[in-house]
Amino acid sequence: MTAVLMNNLIVIFSAALIFFQIQNCSPVSAPMEDIVFKDGSISVVTLGPDNIESSISINCTVLNNGSFQLDWLHNDQQLFGDRVMIDITRRSTKLQITNISFHDEGVYTCIVYRQNDPREYQKNFKVELKATLRSHPTASSCHDNIGLSCEMSGYLRPEIKWMENNTKTISNSEQYTVLTTAGRNQTSINTKGDSSTSVVSILSIHDPLKVKDSSFTCSVPGTDLNITLPFTLNTSTHHEDLTSIVPPLSTSPSSSSPVSTVLVTLLSILGLVTILLCISVLSLVTATFYCKSKETRKEVPSNIVGGTLQSVILTNNAAYSSALTGNVETETIYEEIKTSQDEDYDDGYI
């Protein structure tokens, strides 16, 4: 009985040993290698403000052999739309986006899968679409109105924001006016992805004395772009501070510009020429009138020409009438007749 039990234990032990040896000799599959991307796992693509492009292309390539499934995400969201084109081959994919604007900024993720591998491999592309902000402090020649301006170019954002003392947002009011206009012909891309020029925001301060110790900041929301323009006025030197920015117009002749001096000289010469012209025209008209009058006087009827006493008396009706009526003495009449005759000789009638 003891011998039988011992034989059974030996058989069981031998079988267990054989099974263990078979298990240790069975082949085991090797672990799959990691996927390796070309140019590392992250890349940065920067556009603007000087290099402006209307489209962007991103390539994602796997260096491993085999077939893969590839996909794209933008800020962890699925990419879609008419502006997006994805070209996929066996080991690479190309993402192209047209009419880009600041909305297309962010992180683009290339995702790679392969069969019989539960792992997901990613490569990130950080796309930066930059804008720039410049300040142009200005002032008007009027002492109670000052203007400050900031210019944005590159990949434009929706707005330029103004703040007073970094605490109060400025909008149109009795104290301030904010105006946005096109800037210089500097190539930019607007919020719709179309080519544009830069944008200038002008802050007009209507009563500088009320904010004489304030500072003003222009900034672009959603970016780190901001510029603070200090602005200080002293009540006693209000006019001097303003004129130091933009000198006022001077009315003294000594400080007039060369252009103004030439203009005044030309106007003076023109006035003198006009006066001389008027005098010449007046002289011509007077001479013409005199000649016409002389010709009219020469056209005297022939019955008064001949030098007779009757013709002389007829040209002096008043004296002749007085002689007939006896109101004037004969000597006085002859004296008047003689004087009249002398005048006619002088005028050429006799």
Helices and strands as residue ranges (DSSP letters): H 2-25, E 42-47, E 55-61, E 69-74, E 77-78, E 84-88, E 92-98, G 102-104, E 106-114, E 117-129, E 131-135, E 146-154, E 161-164, E 168-169, E 176-182, E 188-189, E 195-196, E 199-205, G 208-211, E 215-219, E 226-230, G 235-237, H 238-245, G 253-255, H 258-298, G 302-304, H 309-314, H 317-325, H 330-347
